């Protein structure tokens, strides 16, 4: 009888022990689930922070580039001129330089309104433009836009009175080189007040 009671007590103790173990396992599984949930949330937070850091880095690079451009623009001098031929011109010889004597704009004073020559003050990229108008002397107008001895543009207008020829050229010009407009061939007349020559520095190189 005593043996039987001992067996029952041991069986009940084993059952209690198993129930306690299962409870602890359940508790550990719940804790593990909570940890996994928190870890997943933290991973998302870290990923979002990385994206924000990348955005900030890109913004910083953009700002640095903008500041660099601003510094370059601030450091680059302004060079520009705009000149008009006010007096009539007749009987020009071949390769004679056209003088546009009225320089309404001459920033940096690189254009000489006595010679008609623009001297590049800085090495860089320039844009030049000219417009010529025929006086109607039964001769076509032909001009060359020159950098020293190199032609960079050709300008043409027909023999009919007040026909207009316009040309724009972008060219690299070294410091000290000369840019001017010259007559190509034949002799002709230009009416005053209509013909222009202009240019400006785009960017120093």
Backbone as a ProteinNet text record, in pm:
[ID]
protein_1_A
[PRIMARY]
XXXXXXXXXXXXXXXXXXXXXXXXXXXXXXXXXXXXXXXXXXXXXXXXXXXXXXXXXXXXXXXXXXXXXXXXXXXXXXXXXXXXXXXXXXXXXXXXXXXXXXXXXXXXXXXXXXXXXXXXXXXXXXXXXXXXXXXXXXXXXXXXXXXXXXXXXXXXXXXXXXXXXXXXXXXXXXXXXXXXXXXXXXXXXXXXXXXXXXXXXXXXX
[TERTIARY]
83.3	0	87	188.6	279.4	350.8	388.9	455.8	367.1	241.9	144.9	131.3	126.1	115.2	239.1	354.9	478.2	477.6	428.1	422.7	331.4	217.1	122.3	184.2	253.7	317.1	421.5	504.6	606.9	544.6	434.6	366.9	312.4	251.5	196.7	307.9	423.8	536.6	589	594.9	644.4	552.5	420.2	323.4	339.1	355.3	372.8	499.4	605.4	732.2	718.8	649.6	629.4	549.2	445.6	364.6	446.3	531.1	616.8	715.6	772.6	866.8	800.3	678.8	605.2	571.3	537.8	506.8	628	743.7	865.9	902.1	878.4	904.1	812.9	685.5	591.4	634.6	677.9	721.5	843.4	936.8	1056.2	1020.4	926.6	884.9	819.9	739.5	677.2	784.1	883.6	992.9	1070.3	1095.9	1167	1089.5	958.2	874.7	882.2	880.3	891.2	1026	1133.2	1266.6	1273.7	1217.9	1218.3	1141.3	1028.3	948.3	1026.9	1091.1	1170.2	1287.6	1351.5	1465.4	1423	1307.7	1256.6	1227.2	1168.3	1138.8	1267.4	1367.5	1494.5	1564.1	1550.4	1609.2	1545.8	1413.8	1344.2	1390.1	1405.2	1452	1591.5	1679.5	1817.2	1817	1732.7	1725	1678.3	1577.1	1528	1634.4	1709.3	1817.3	1925.8	1957.4	2056.6	2009.4	1880.7	1826.7	1834.7	1802.1	1809.3	1951.9	2047.2	2188	2232.8	2188.5	2223.1	2164.2	2040.1	1976.6	2053.1	2091.5	2168.8	2302.7	2367.4	2496.8	2481.3	2373.6	2350.5	2323	2246.3	2216.8	2344.3	2431	2557.8	2644.1	2648	2724.8	2667.3	2533.3	2468.5	2501.6	2498.5	2530.1	2675	2766.1	2907.2	2928.3	2861.1	2873.6	2820.3	2705.9	2646.3	2738.3	2798.8	2891	3014.5	3060.3	3176.1	3144.4	3025.2	2983.6	2971.8	2911.7	2896.7	3032.7	3128.1	3261.4	3327.1	3309.7	3368.1	3306.2	3172.3	3105.7	3145.5	3161	3200.6	3343.4	3428.4	3567.7	3585.8	3492.3	3507.2	3468.2	3555.6	3523	3420.8	3352.4	3256.2	3327.2	3318.4	3377.1	3269.3	3236.2	3131.2	3144.8	3106.6	3104.7	2992.9	2947.6	2845.7	2876.5	2904.7	2944.7	2863.7	2836.3	2757.6	2836.8	2824.6	2884.3	2785.7	2821.1	2728.6	2747.7	2871.8	2898.8	2887.7	2850.6	2846.7	2988.7	2997.3	3125	3116	3219.8	3222.4	3364.6	3371.5	3499.6	3598.4	3556.2	3645.7	3737	3860.4	3953.5	3944	3994	3986.4	4063.6	4001.4	4057.1	4070.7	4002	4000.3	3913.2	3964.9	3890.7	3779.2	3662.2	3548.6	3553.2	3548.3	3550.1	3407.3	3363	3233.4	3262.8	3247.1	3304.9	3222.6	3094.7	3008.4	2993.6	3078.4	3074.7	2983.7	2857.5	2761.4	2784.9	2841.8	2880.4	3024.8	3106.5	3246.4	3301.9	3241.3	3281.8	3420.1	3508.4	3648.8	3733.4	3670.4	3740.9	3834.6	3786.9	3869.5	3848.4	3740.7	3715.6	3768.4	3840.8	3896	3809.7	3736.2	3645.3	3717.9	3849.8	3927.8	3981.9	4005.6	4060.3	3958.6	3851.2	3752.3	3794.5	3897.9	3954.9	3923.1	3877.8	3857.6	3976.4	4041.5	4155.8	4110.5	4121.9	4075.2	4158.6	4095.9	4172.9	4203.1	4126	4144.7	4129.1	4200.4	4180.3	4047.4	3964	3834.1	3746.5	3620.5	3520.5	3440.5	3431.9	3364.7	3253.8	3158.4	3056.4	3063.1	3063.8	3068.3	2951.8	2903.3	2791.6	2807.9	2761	2765.3	2645.3	2604.7	2498.2	2543.4	2532.8	2566.7	2443.3	2436.4	2321.8	2372.8	2310.9	2352.1	2299.3	2385.7	2343.8	2283.8	2278.3	2215.7	2298.1	2427	2515.4	2543.8	2450.3	2463.1	2583	2620	2729.1	2687.9	2716.5	2693.7	2793.1	2751.1	2838	2895.6	3025.5	3091.8	3193.2	3171.4	3259.9	3317.5	3431.2	3492.4	3509	3464.1	3492.4	3620.3	3719.3	3853.2	3899.4	3977.5	4062.9	4205.9	4273.2	4404.8	4394	4458.1	4453.6	4354.5	4278.5	4185.4	4041.6	3973	3833.4	3745.2	3656.3	3567.4	3422.1	3392.6	3255.6	3257.4	3158.6	3145	3006.1	3003.9	2878.2	2848.8	2723.2	2685.7	2550.5	2541.3	2413.3	2410.1	2292.2	2281.4	2295.3	2298.7	2319.2	2197.9	2081.9	1961.3	1965.1	1915.3	1924.8	1859.1	1933.8	1891.6	1866.4	1926.4	1928	2025.8	1995.2	2071.5	2137.1	2261.4	2332	2373.9	2346.5	2378.4	2452.8	2550.6	2627.7	2664.6	2658.3	2697.8	2801.4	2908.1	3013.3	3055.3	3078.4	3134.9	3274	3372.8	3509.9	3597.7	3701.5	3804.1	3902.6	3933.2	4023.1	4128.3	4252.4	4360.7	4381.9	4433.3	4459.9	4553.1	4513	4594.8	4559.1	4477.5	4437.4	4336.7	4331.9	4248.7	4131.1	4014.8	3892.8	3840.2	3806.4	3760.3	3681.3	3616.4	3538.1	3606	3627.6	3691.9	3614.9	3631.6	3567.9	3643.8	3571.1	3636.1	3681.8	3589.4	3628.5	3531.5	3582.1	3500.7	3494.7	3434.4	3414.1	3264.7	3218.9	3075.7	3053	2926.2	2893.3	2810.7	2830.2	2751	2677	2547.5	2474.1	2499.2	2512.8	2538.9	2417.7	2447.7	2342.8	2278.6	2321.3	2256.6	2348.9	2477.2	2570.4	2627.6	2632.4	2676.3	2778.2	2853.6	2952.2	2951.4	2941.1	2933.2	2998.9	3024.2	3082.2	3085.2	3104.2	3115.8	3186.3	3244	3310.2	3204.8	3205	3114	3174	3299	3363.5	3515.1	3584.1	3730	3773.9	3883.3	3933.9	4077.9
-119.9	0	125.3	118.7	232.4	252	141.4	149.3	213.2	180.2	235.3	385.3	428.7	571.4	646.7	583.9	648.8	666.1	566.7	573.7	687.3	700	806.1	943	957	1086.2	1120.7	1022.6	1046.6	1083.1	1017.5	1045.7	1187.8	1224.3	1360.8	1465.7	1436.4	1529.9	1545.4	1433	1437.8	1520.5	1502.2	1579.7	1727.7	1761.4	1902.7	1960	1877.9	1924.2	1948.7	1858.9	1874.6	2000.4	2025	2144	2270.7	2270.7	2385.2	2408.5	2302.7	2312.4	2369.4	2317.2	2366.6	2514.5	2555.2	2696.8	2783.5	2735.8	2812.6	2818.9	2705.8	2705.6	2805.9	2805.6	2901.2	3045.1	3070.4	3205.9	3246.6	3152.1	3181.7	3208.2	3132	3152.7	3289.4	3328.6	3461.9	3571.3	3552.1	3649.1	3655.5	3540.2	3536.1	3608.6	3590.5	3658.9	3809.9	3853.8	3997.3	4052.1	3974.2	4016.8	4027.6	3927.1	3930.8	4051.6	4081.8	4197.3	4327.3	4340.3	4460.4	4470.4	4356.4	4355.6	4398	4349.6	4389.1	4537	4589.8	4733.2	4814.9	4770.6	4841	4835.4	4723.4	4712	4812.9	4828.2	4927.1	5068.3	5095.5	5227.9	5255.1	5154	5169.4	5192.7	5119.2	5135.6	5275.9	5326.3	5462.5	5566.6	5544.8	5637.9	5638.6	5521.8	5515.4	5594.5	5580.2	5655.2	5805.7	5847.4	5988.7	6040.9	5958.7	5998	6011.4	5918.7	5926.4	6052.7	6085.6	6207	6331	6332.6	6446.1	6458.1	6343.5	6344.2	6399	6356.8	6408.3	6558.3	6600.7	6743.6	6822.6	6764.7	6830.7	6843.2	6735.4	6740.6	6845.2	6850.3	6948.8	7090.3	7111.3	7243.6	7280.5	7182	7209	7246	7172.5	7202.8	7341.4	7374.8	7507	7617.7	7594.9	7693.6	7707.8	7594.1	7599.4	7680.3	7657.5	7733.2	7880.9	7911.5	8051.3	8117.8	8044.1	8100.4	8128.6	8033	8053.8	8174.8	8184.4	8296.9	8428.5	8423.3	8544.5	8583.9	8483.2	8510.8	8550.1	8511.6	8539	8682.4	8757.6	8896.5	8903.6	9014.9	9039.1	9110.3	9050.6	9110.7	9113.5	9231.7	9242.6	9375.7	9373.6	9499.4	9495.6	9613.8	9630.4	9762.2	9752.4	9871.8	9882.9	10007	10034.5	10126.2	10100.4	10189.2	10302	10423.6	10536	10612.5	10620.5	10695.2	10603.9	10662.2	10585.7	10544.6	10426.9	10378.2	10356.8	10400.5	10379.4	10342.3	10271.6	10240.4	10172.9	10061.6	9984.4	9896.9	9884.7	9796	9656.4	9558.5	9421.3	9404.8	9331.8	9301.4	9425	9529	9646.2	9617.6	9648.7	9627.9	9731.2	9684.9	9773.8	9828.3	9957.1	10021.4	10056.8	9998.5	10032.4	10132	10259.1	10361.9	10394.3	10359.2	10392.4	10269.7	10262.4	10149.8	10185.7	10146.8	10177.7	10092.1	9973.6	9885.7	9844.2	9860	9819.8	9784.9	9681.4	9637.8	9573.8	9614.5	9571.4	9643.2	9725.8	9809.4	9728.7	9614	9529.4	9562.4	9636.3	9674.2	9815.2	9830.6	9960.9	10020.7	10126.6	10184.4	10273.8	10286.9	10359.5	10265.9	10139.9	10043.6	9937.9	9921.1	9817.2	9679.5	9671.8	9543.9	9517	9394.3	9346.9	9260.1	9292.4	9213.7	9129.3	8998.5	8907.7	8928.3	8972.3	8996.8	8869.3	8763.4	8636.8	8521	8414.9	8293.7	8230.5	8202.7	8144.5	8125.5	8097.6	8076.4	8205.6	8254.8	8381.4	8361.4	8452.7	8458.4	8595.9	8596.1	8720.4	8722.4	8841.3	8854.8	8983.4	8979.2	9099	9103.7	9222.8	9243.5	9352.7	9324.6	9424.4	9449.9	9570.4	9611.3	9673.8	9635	9684.2	9825.3	9904.7	10039.8	10040	9923.4	9912.4	9970.7	9932.6	9985.2	9880.8	9789	9685.5	9593.9	9577.7	9486.9	9404.7	9275.1	9192.8	9229.2	9211.4	9239.4	9107.9	9105.8	8985.9	9026.1	8977.2	9008.4	8880.6	8895	8785.7	8827.7	8741.4	8763	8686.3	8757.2	8700.3	8695.2	8590.7	8590	8586.1	8698.2	8716.8	8684.1	8576.4	8543.3	8430.8	8386.7	8274.7	8326.5	8286.9	8325.5	8232.6	8288.4	8207.1	8216.7	8313.2	8323.9	8408	8382.5	8456.5	8520.1	8646.2	8721.2	8767.7	8749.5	8785.6	8856.4	8958.3	9023.6	9055.9	9056.5	9077.5	9225.2	9251.7	9387.3	9478.5	9422.2	9503.3	9592.7	9711.2	9810.9	9763.5	9780.5	9745.6	9595.9	9514.4	9371.4	9348.9	9252.4	9235.4	9098	9095.8	8971	8966.8	8855	8840.8	8710.4	8713.3	8593.5	8594.1	8474.6	8455.9	8343.5	8364.7	8263.1	8246.1	8121.2	8088.7	8032.4	8090.5	8050.4	8059	7975.3	7981.8	8091.5	8175.3	8286.8	8294.1	8295.7	8307.7	8452.8	8471.4	8606.6	8678.1	8798.7	8878.6	8864.4	8764.9	8750.9	8860.4	8889.9	9000.2	8947.9	9004.6	8967.9	9093.2	9080.1	9196.7	9151.1	9245.5	9218.7	9291	9218.7	9282.4	9252.4	9343.2	9325.3	9219.4	9132.7	9021.7	9060.2	9105.3	9137.4	9239.1	9315	9417.7	9544	9643.7	9766.9	9795.6	9854.3	9872.9	9979.9	10010.7	10109.1	10048	10102.2	10061.9	10184.5	10174.5	10287.7	10302	10422.8	10447	10415.7	10368.9	10347.6	10209.4	10120.3	9989.5	9871.2	9886.3	9773.9	9767.3	9646.6	9629.3	9516.4	9522.2	9419.5	9407.6	9284.3	9266.2	9135.1	9122	8998.9	8998.3	8880.3	8869.6	8739.5	8740	8621.5	8527.6	8402.6	8302.2	8238	8192.5	8125.7	8127.3	8153.2	8144.8	7999.1	7970.1	7833.3	7829.2
0	0	0	89.1	93.9	-38.2	-102	-233.4	-336.3	-335.7	-431.6	-413.2	-286.7	-260.6	-309	-289.7	-339	-490.5	-559.4	-706	-750.6	-680.9	-716.6	-694.4	-580.8	-550.4	-654.5	-694.5	-797.3	-931.6	-965.7	-1092.8	-1094.2	-980.7	-973.6	-980.7	-915.1	-919.7	-1062.6	-1135.8	-1274.4	-1362.4	-1338.9	-1418.3	-1390.6	-1262.7	-1227.1	-1287.5	-1283.9	-1341.7	-1492.6	-1562.4	-1708.6	-1738.7	-1660.5	-1682.4	-1660.9	-1556.8	-1530.9	-1645.6	-1698.3	-1810	-1935.1	-1965.2	-2081.3	-2066.7	-1944.7	-1920.7	-1947.2	-1900.9	-1924.6	-2073.3	-2142.8	-2287.5	-2358.1	-2319.4	-2378.6	-2351.6	-2231.2	-2195.2	-2277.4	-2293.9	-2373.8	-2520.3	-2571.8	-2711.6	-2729.4	-2626.8	-2635.6	-2630	-2543.5	-2534.6	-2665.8	-2726.7	-2854.4	-2962.9	-2963.8	-3062.3	-3044.2	-2916.5	-2889.7	-2937.3	-2911.6	-2954.5	-3106.5	-3175.4	-3322.2	-3373.6	-3310	-3351.4	-3333.4	-3215.3	-3190.3	-3286.6	-3312.8	-3405.2	-3545.6	-3590.3	-3721.5	-3727.3	-3620.3	-3615.1	-3618.6	-3540.5	-3538.9	-3675	-3743.9	-3878.3	-3972.8	-3962.4	-4046.2	-4012.5	-3882.7	-3840.6	-3894.3	-3886.1	-3936	-4086.8	-4159.7	-4305.4	-4340.9	-4267.9	-4293.2	-4262	-4153.6	-4119.1	-4225.6	-4281.1	-4388.6	-4510.2	-4545.1	-4659.3	-4634.1	-4511.1	-4477.8	-4485.7	-4438.8	-4446.8	-4592.6	-4677.5	-4819.7	-4881.5	-4844.1	-4895.7	-4851.4	-4724.4	-4672.1	-4744.4	-4769	-4838.8	-4979.9	-5049.2	-5185.3	-5182.3	-5084.4	-5071.3	-5044.2	-4962.5	-4931.9	-5056.9	-5138	-5263.7	-5358.1	-5366.5	-5453	-5407.4	-5276.5	-5222.6	-5249.1	-5232.7	-5260	-5406.5	-5497.1	-5640.1	-5671.3	-5610.1	-5633.2	-5582.1	-5465.8	-5411	-5498.8	-5553.8	-5643.4	-5768	-5825.5	-5944.2	-5910.9	-5794.4	-5753.9	-5737	-5677.5	-5659.5	-5794.1	-5887.6	-6020.3	-6088.4	-6078.4	-6140.9	-6075.6	-5941.6	-5871.6	-5907.1	-5930.3	-5962.5	-6109	-6195.9	-6338.1	-6369.4	-6432.6	-6467.3	-6579.9	-6586.6	-6694	-6807.3	-6926.4	-7046.9	-7153.5	-7201.8	-7303.6	-7375.9	-7504	-7579.6	-7683.3	-7718.6	-7822.7	-7893.3	-8024.2	-8099	-8228.2	-8267.2	-8388.3	-8480.2	-8609.8	-8709.1	-8736.6	-8696.7	-8710	-8841.1	-8888.4	-9011.7	-9133.5	-9246.7	-9371.9	-9411	-9478	-9527.3	-9677.9	-9749.9	-9895.2	-9937.5	-10050	-10115	-10019.7	-9964.4	-9877.6	-9961.9	-9919.9	-9989.2	-9928.2	-10001.3	-9953.4	-9822.5	-9729.2	-9597.3	-9508.5	-9544.2	-9456.5	-9334.8	-9217.1	-9093.1	-9080.8	-9042.7	-9023.5	-8881.2	-8869.5	-8738.6	-8698.8	-8588.8	-8530.4	-8418.1	-8450.2	-8363.5	-8239	-8238.5	-8124.8	-8033.2	-7929.4	-7836.7	-7719	-7730	-7623.6	-7499.3	-7520.5	-7410.2	-7433	-7329.5	-7342.9	-7204.8	-7144.5	-7011.8	-7020.9	-6938.9	-6934.2	-7040	-7122.7	-7220.5	-7309.9	-7354.9	-7442.2	-7590.1	-7621.5	-7760.5	-7784.1	-7894.1	-7931.8	-8042.1	-8009.6	-8109	-8209.6	-8196.3	-8297.3	-8404.6	-8367.7	-8463.2	-8504.7	-8426	-8454.6	-8408.1	-8324.5	-8283.1	-8135.6	-8108.8	-7972.7	-7935.8	-7824.4	-7776.6	-7658.2	-7672.6	-7567	-7440.7	-7332	-7208.9	-7130.2	-7156.5	-7086	-7184.5	-7159.8	-7238.7	-7198	-7297.9	-7264.4	-7386.5	-7358.8	-7463.2	-7477.9	-7600.8	-7629.4	-7732.5	-7730.3	-7835.3	-7900.1	-8034.1	-8110.4	-8209.6	-8237.8	-8331.7	-8411.7	-8534.6	-8617.7	-8711.2	-8744.8	-8843.4	-8938.9	-9068.1	-9169.6	-9256.4	-9310	-9390.7	-9520.4	-9629.4	-9761.1	-9785.6	-9848.9	-9889.3	-10028.6	-10092.7	-10224.7	-10336.2	-10343.7	-10447.4	-10555.2	-10573.9	-10675.8	-10652.2	-10525.6	-10490.7	-10369.1	-10373.9	-10256.4	-10146.4	-10024.1	-9910.4	-9857.9	-9837.6	-9786.9	-9681.1	-9559.2	-9447.7	-9388.5	-9324.3	-9249.9	-9104.1	-9013.7	-8872.2	-8841	-8787.9	-8775.5	-8630	-8599.5	-8480.7	-8533	-8525.8	-8588.1	-8738	-8783.1	-8926	-8956.7	-8856.1	-8875.7	-8885.6	-8992.7	-9009	-8926.6	-8844.9	-8762.4	-8808.6	-8896.5	-8948.4	-9075.8	-9159.3	-9285.4	-9288.9	-9329.1	-9329.1	-9471.7	-9511.7	-9649	-9649.5	-9732.3	-9759.5	-9908.8	-9967	-10111.6	-10146.1	-10275.4	-10325.1	-10306.2	-10271.1	-10261.2	-10137.2	-10151.5	-10046.5	-9916.6	-9807.9	-9672.6	-9654.1	-9739.6	-9710.7	-9595.2	-9510.4	-9387	-9380.8	-9333	-9306.4	-9160.4	-9093	-8950.9	-8927.9	-8838.7	-8806.7	-8658.8	-8598.9	-8458.8	-8455.2	-8377.9	-8367.9	-8222.2	-8183.8	-8052.8	-8078.1	-8012.2	-8041.9	-7917.8	-7918.2	-7814	-7852.3	-7755	-7781.6	-7672	-7711.3	-7613.8	-7574.9	-7455.3	-7408.8	-7506.2	-7544.5	-7634.9	-7782.4	-7817.8	-7957.6	-7995.5	-8124.9	-8173.2	-8255.8	-8229.9	-8302.7	-8370.5	-8499.1	-8574.1	-8694.9	-8758.8	-8879.8	-8994.7	-9104.1	-9218.1	-9346	-9440.2	-9570.2	-9647.8	-9718.9	-9787.8	-9927.4	-10009.6	-10147.7	-10205.6	-10304.1	-10367.7	-10282.5	-10334.5	-10259.3	-10257.2	-10150.5	-10133.7	-10029.6	-10005.8	-9904.2	-9791.8	-9672.9	-9556.8	-9504.6	-9486.6	-9432.1	-9282.4	-9236	-9094.9	-9006.9	-8886.6	-8787.9	-8787.9	-8877.9	-8888.8	-8858.3	-8880.6	-8868.6	-8726.7	-8671.7	-8533.1	-8521.1	-8412.8	-8378.9	-8226.3	-8176.5	-8031.6	-7990.6	-7862.6	-7812.4	-7661.2	-7604.4	-7458.9	-7421.5	-7303.3	-7248.5	-7191.1	-7237.9	-7183.8	-7059.3	-7071.8	-6959.5	-6978	-6869.7	-6874.2	-6873.2	-6943.5	-6952.2	-6901.8
[MASK]
+++++++++++++++++++++++++++++++++++++++++++++++++++++++++++++++++++++++++++++++++++++++++++++++++++++++++++++++++++++++++++++++++++++++++++++++++++++++++++++++++++++++++++++++++++++++++++++++++++++++++++++

